[in-house]
Amino acid sequence: MTGAVTGAALLLFVGTAGTAVVKALAHWHGSDAVIDHGLVAALLLNAALILFGWFRYRALSEELSTLSDAGRHAHALAQRDPLTGFLNRRSLSEDGAALFTSTRRRGKAMAMLTIDIDHFKSVNDLHGYAVGDLLLAHVAETIAAIAPSTSLLARLGADEFACTFVFDSAHENVADRIAERMVAGLALPFRANGVDIHSSVSIGIARSDRDCASVDALLRNADIALHAAKTAGRSRHAWFDTSMERSLQLRGELEAGLRSAIPAQEVVPYFEQQVDLTTGLITGFEVLARWEHPTRGMIAPDVFIPIAEETGLIGDLSLSIMRQAFAAARDWDAGLTLSVNVSPLQLRDAWLAQKIIKTLVETGFPASRLEIEITESALFDNLPLAQSIVGSLKNQGIRLALDDFGTGYSSLAHLRALPFDRIKIDKSFVSSILDNPESMAIVNTIVRLGDSLNLPTTAEGDRGRRDRGTVARHGLCEGPGIFVRAPARCGAGPAVAGGETLAGPAPRPERATASRHRTTVGGLAASAGLSCQPHLIQTNTTPAKAGAQLERSK
């Protein structure tokens, strides 16, 4: 519209300007020519319209230029990371696909390196996001300086980068050398805003010529290798291997299965005896978690407990085990205790004590028969919070044991800061007490320490009569009964799993639930308060069923 008005004004201006200007000049020179004021007004109006059109044209041109710049900027943002200038994930997928196709056509191989900054969140938390951005820019500059000039470089996430390039498949060490240089270069201190930042990176590497159908699959394989590098200890690189994928798939299946197994109570409590070594009587049981998977069979805790901790399921898992164990042991003899181990991650939950107390109330299990075991390493994250949780538990009459003593910091400050009722010596010392003088010295020292603090001491993992006698001579009042029988699941009745005394020869643990054996129950009757005379049970049942038979004989 503006262009049409301006064009019309120009035509009128040309048509009227000649006549109006000639008459005006003649009139000013004394001629009788009369100025046509209407024509002059039209001329001035046309001039105004022309000026308006010109200024409007300039404004529109500037506006179009700004919009064009904004479009180019938006396009750049859609393709590249603004902080580092690297490609983003989408652009890497598009450009990488073209490179992947051309690489295959040329008979070459394509290497994909995924690079992750170790503990980057700690840098942000400690020094702020500005320093974190400076570190990201530094990492990007280092990667760009080391990577081949023809590489595609991308920032995939907050602290994850990618570098892909073409190499000769016969020279795999090219990628190794590049990864090693990146790991070494990024391990050097970086100074930002007057602060020395010590960082490291982990790198996963995958190659396109080994069971890889697309650039997206190549990137996924490199991510799997990156996870393996982090699991192996960080600050290193790892090549993708198909076993990594199988392991990751298995972990994913276990994680999914665990989410449904906890509410379905497929993870069940097993009970391991705690025996007074001076009398041979069972004083209680340690509760252990076992996953009875419907298709995979028995899954050991060292497999599923780390998964539960990483996925945040450990709290629900622990409370489920406690609820089942409390319900099973509620009607046992009042002198038998239950020991339950809590994860270090649970001690970060300010409501842990209330959750345990609620479970006790709901199941009707006496708090005085419960002992909570805490590993020493769990106390270093937040000692004040741990003191608060322990205080709430102790107020209800729950006892506290320091587990795995001797393997952590063995800090006397922790024994003073928290009201422990028992010290448990780690089984790594007990199992080698006869063969290693240093283990013997450590056990002696811990026993004397417990005596001086009036704390009972428990030995973990003693496996034979010879070990048991040695441990007893060193003053340890209790030990777990795994030299008598493997941990067993409780049956339907108030069965005390494997509840015999230590009077006779100890059967081998691996045969405890499969072979026919004799069980001396006099000590069990004494410890469990059962009014029966000592006798022999010839049985082919599990320890839990043996306990049920004892109950029926009562």
N, C-alpha and C positions, 0 to 999 in steps of 0.2 A: 504493500500500500504506500509506504514511504517513497519507494522508487518511482511509482506511477505519478504521485503528486509532484515529486521533484522534476521528473521529465516534462510534465505539463507546464510547470512553472518556467522551465528553461525555454520551451517553445514560445510561450507568451512573452517572456523577457526579450527574446530575439525579435519577435514581431512588433513589440511596442517600443523597444528601446531606441530604434533608429528614428522614428517619427518624433518621439518625445524629446530626445536629446537635441535634434536639429532645431526644433521650434524653441527650445529653451535657450540654445546658443544665439539664435537670431534675435530673440527678445532681449537678451542681455547686451547685444551689440547695438541696440537702438532701432531695430526693425519693428515694423508694425505687426509682426507675427504675434498671435495670441497663444499663450500657454494653455494647453488643454489639461486642466487640473485632474480630471478623471483618468486621463492617460498616465499622468505622473503618479497618481495613486496606485494604478494598476502595476506600473513599473516597480514601485517600491515594494508592493505586496509580493510580486514575483521574486524580487531580490531576497526578501525575508524568507520566502518559501525555499529558495535555493540554499540559503545559509542553514536553515533548519534541516533540510535534507542532508547536507554535508555533515553537520555535527551528529545527526542521527546515524549516518553511515559509519562514522568513526567509532561511535559507541557500540554499534552492533559488531563491528570488526573486532574490537577489543574483547567484547563478550564472547564471540565465537572462538577467539584465540585462547581465552581462559578456559572455556569448555573443552577445547581440544587438548590443552595441557593437562586438565583434570582427567580426561579420558586416557591419555598416555600414562599418567601417574597411576590411575586405577588399574590399568593393564599391567603395569610393572608390579604393583602390589599383588595382583592376582598370580603373578608368576614367580616373584622373588621375595625373600625375607628382607624386610627393611633394615634390620640391625646389621646383618652380615653381608647382604647382597647376594647370598646364595639362592639357588632355586628352592622353591618349596616342594612339599611332597607331591602335589599334583603335577607340577611342571617336571619333576624328576621322572614321574611315571610316563609322561608324554614323550619327553626327550629321550629318556632311557629306552623306551620301546623302539624308537627309530634306531638308536645305537645298537640295541640288541639284535635287530633284524640285519643290519649291515654287518655286524660282527660275525654272525653265523654265515652270511653269504661269503665273507672273506676267509672263512675257515679259521678264525681267531677265537679267543676266549675273552669273556668280560668278567672282571672282578668287581665285586660289590663289597665295600667296607662300611660298616655301620659303627659309628664312634660315639660313645656315651661318656659324659663327664661324671666321674665318681663323686658321690656325695655333694652334688651341686646345690642341693637344697640347703645344706649346712652353710655354704658360702652366702646365700641370700639371707638366711636367718641371722647369721653372725655379723655380716658387714653391710647388708642392705641390697636392694635391687640394683642400685646404680653400679656398685662394684660387681655385682653378678653380670650385668650387661657388658661391663668392660672385660670381664673374663671370657664371656661368650665371643666378643669381638676378637680377643687375643687368640682363642682356640681356632676361630675361623681363619685368621691370618696365618697361623702356623700350619693348618691343614692345607691351605692354598699354596703356601710356600713349598711344602714337601710333595704334594700330589703332582703327577704328570700334568703338563700344560694343557693337554687335551681332555682332562678329566671333567666329568659332570659333578659339581659340588652342590650339596643341598643341606638345608637345615630341616630335619624331620619333625622336631618337637622342641620342647623347652631347652633341653640339654643334649639332644641327640642329632648327630650329623651323618651325612652319607657322602661317600666318594666312590665313583665308579669310573673305570677306565678299561681300555682294551690292552690285552697282553698276549704274548705267545704262549699257548697252552703247554708247551714243552718247558717253559721257564716259570714255574710256580713261585720260585723264590723271589721273583720281582715284587709280588704282593707282600711277601713276608718282610722284605727289606723296608718297604714303604711303611707297613704297619709298625715295625720296630722303631723306625725313626720318629713316627708320630707319638708312640708311647714314651720314648725317651725325651723328645722335645717338649712334650706337654707335662712332663714330670718336673721340669725346672720351675723354680719359684717365679711367680709373676707379681710385679709390684703395681698396685692400683690405689690411687688416692693416699699414698703414704703407707700402705699396708702390704705386706708380703703374703701372697696367696699361694699356698701349696696345694696343688691339685694333681689329678692323674686321670687317665682315660682308659677305658676298656674297649676293645675292638673285636667285632665279629666279621669274618671274611667268608664269602661264598663265591663260587665260580659258575659261569653259565653253561659250561660244557659237561656238567655232571647232573643228569636228571633234573633239568630245570627248563620249563617250557615257556616262561615269560619273565619279563623284568620284575613283575610283582612277586612272582615265586622266588626270584633271586633275592629280592629285598627281604622277603620273609625268612629265607634260609640264613641270610646274614644276621637277622635279628635273633634267630635261634642260637647261632654261634656266639652272638654278643651275650646272651643270657648265660651260656656256658662259661664264657670268659669271666663274667662277674661272679658266678658261682665258684669258680676255681680260685678266686682271691683278688680279682680286679687288677688294674694296672698291667694288663697283658692282652695278647690277641689270641684268638682261637679260630680254627677253620671249621666250617660246617661239616658235619658227618651225619649220615642218616640215622645213626643210633641216637643222636641228640633229639631228632624229631620224634622217634619212638618213645624216648624217655619223657619228652614234653607232653606227648599225647597221653601217655600213661598217667602222668601227674594230673593232667586235666580231667581224665576219667576218675581218678581217685578223689580229686577235689569235688567234682559233681556228685560222686557217690557219697562222700562224707557229709555233704549238705543234707542229703536225705537220710543217711544212716544215723545221725545224731537224734533227730526226733523219733525215728523208728526204733531206737534203742538197739541197734546192731552193734554199737560200741559198748561193750559190757565190762563190768568190773571182775577182775581176777584177784584172788587173795593169796598173798605170800606170808608165810608164818614169820612171826617174831618170837624168838625163843630165849628164855633165861638160861644162859650157859651154865650157871651154877646148879640149877635144879632140874634142867631139862624140860621145864614146863612152858607151854605156849602162853605168852602174855597178850598177844594181839596179832593183827595182820596189817600188812601194807597193801593198799588198794592200787592195783595196776590196771591200765586200760588195754583191752584187746578188741580188735575189730573182727567180728565174725561175718565176713563178707559172704553174701549168698552164692556167689559164683567163683570168687577167687580164694575162698577159704579163709584161714586165719592170716590177718595182716598185722605185722609187728608194729609196736608203737613208734619205733625209730623211723618208720616209713610215713605214718599219717600224722604224728604229732607236729613235725615241722610244717606240714601243709596246713594244719589247723592254726598254727601260730601265724603263718604268713597271710592267711585269708581272714583272720579275725574270728575264727570259729572256736578258738581254744577256750574261751569263757563258757560258751554253751556246752561244749564237750565236757569240760571239767565238772560243771554243775550237774549234767546228766549222769556222769559216773558217780558223783557223790550221792545223788538221789537214789540210784539203784543200789549202791553199796549200803547206804543208811537203812533202806527198807529191808535189805536182806539180813543185816546184822542187828537189827533193832531188838530182836527177842533172844539174842545170844546171851551168854552169861555176862553179868555186869562187870566182871573183871577183865573182859576182853576188849581191847581198844582197836580203833582203826586209824591208820596213818594215811594221809592223802597228800600227795605232792601237788603244789600249785606252780604254774608256769611263771617265769619272770614277767611276762607280758600282763598277767592278771594283776600283778602288784601295781600296775599303772591305773587300775580301775579304783576310783575312790569309794565305790559302792560294793567292793568285793566282800567286806566283812558282813554287810547287811544281807547280801545274796546268800552267803554260806549259812548265816543264822536263820534266814527264812527257810532254807532247805531243811535244816535241822528241825525246825518247828513243824513243817509240813509232814515230815516223815516220822516224827516222834522219836528221833534218835537223840540220846543224851549228849549234851555238849561236853560233859566231863570225860566221855569215852572217845573223843575225837582229838587227833594230833595232826596239825598242819605242818608239812615239811617245806622249807624254803631254802633254795640254793643261795650260796653266799653272793654269787654274781648278780642276783636279782636285787640286791640291796643298794647297788651303786647308782642306779638310775635316779632314784628319788627316795633317799633315806627318811626324810620327814613324813612322806606319804606312807611308806612302809611302817613306820612307827605308829601312825594313826590307825592303820588297818589292824596291826598286831594288837594294839591296845584295845580296840573294840572286840577282837576275838578273845583276848585274855579275860576281859570283863565278864564274858559268858562262861568262863571255865574251860575254854579250849586250850590245849597245850601246843607248844611250838617247838619244832626241831630244826636244827641247822643241818641241812643235807649236804653231802659231798664235801665235807670239811677236809681241807688239805689240798684241794685241787685248784682253788681260786686264790684269793689274796690272803686267806686265813687271818683276817684282821681281828685282833683282840678288841678293837673299838666296837666291832659289830656285836661281839659277845656281851659287851658292856652296855651298848645302846639299846639292845632288844632283849626282852626277858625270855630267853630260850630255856626250855626244859630238858633238852637232850642234844647231844652232838652225835652225828652219824659220820663215821670215817668212810671215805670213798673206797669202793671195792678194789680199785687199782692198787692200793697199798695192802689191803688184807689178802688179796689173792697171791701176792708175791712175798708175803711176810717170812716164809721159810727159806726162800731162795735169795732174797735181796736184803743185805744188812741195813741199807738205807731205809727201806720200807719198814723194817723192824724198829729202827730208831724213831722214825716219824710216828708210827703207831704208839710207841712208848711215850713219846712227848705229848701226843694228843690225849692219851689216857690220863697222864699226870695232870694235864691242864684241866680236864674234866673233873678229876678228883678235887683239885684245889678250888674249883668254882662250884663244887657240889652238883655237877651235871652228869647224869648217867651217859654212858657212851655205848653206841651201837656199831657193830661191825657189819658192813655190807659185803655180800658175795662170798662168804666162807663156804667151801664146797666139800669138805671131807672131815672125818673124825680127827685126823692128824692136825688139820688147820684149826678145827674147833677147839681142840685141847690147847693148842698154842695160844689162840686168842683168849681163851678163858684164863690161862695162866697170867696173861697180861692185864687182867682186871676188867675186861669188857663184859658187862653184865648181860648184854643181849646181842643176838645175831639173827639175821633172816634165815628161814629154814630151807633155802634152796638146795642145801646138801641133803635134805630129807625128801623133798618132792618139788617138782616144778610148780609154779603158781597155778592154782586151780580155780575154776569158776564154781560158785556156790550153787547147790541144787535148790529144790523147792523148799525143803525144810530148813530148820536152823542148823544146817550142817556147818561144821567148822572144817574148812577144806584141809584135808591131810593132817588132822589134828592129833597125831601120835606124839609120844615123848621121844626123847633122843636116847633111850636106854639101849636099844639094839643096834645092830649094824645098819647103816644107812643105805637103802636101795638107791640104785643109780637114777638120777632125775629123769633121763630119757625113757626109762622103763616104768616110771611110776604110774602112768595111766594106761599102760597096755599089758603089762605082765601080771601074773598072779603073784600076790605077795602077802606076807604076814604083817599085821598092824598091831602094835602094842598100844592099848588105849588107857592104861591106868593113869598116866600123866594127864591125858586129855580129860578124863573124868574129874581129876582133881582141879584142873585149871578151868574147866567149864562148869563145875559144880554139879556133875551128874552122879546120881546115886547108884553106881554099878560097880561090881568088882572087876579087877583086871582080868581080861580074858583075851583070846586070840580070835581074830576075824579072818577067815580064809575067803578072800573076795577076788572077783575079777572085774570090779567096778572102778570108776574114777574116784579120786579122793573125795569129791563132793558127795558121791553116792555112799561112799564108806562112812562119811559123817552122818548121813541120813540113816544108815543102818544102825549106827550107834545110838541115835536118838530114839529109834524104834525099840531098841533093847533096854532103854531106860526104864 
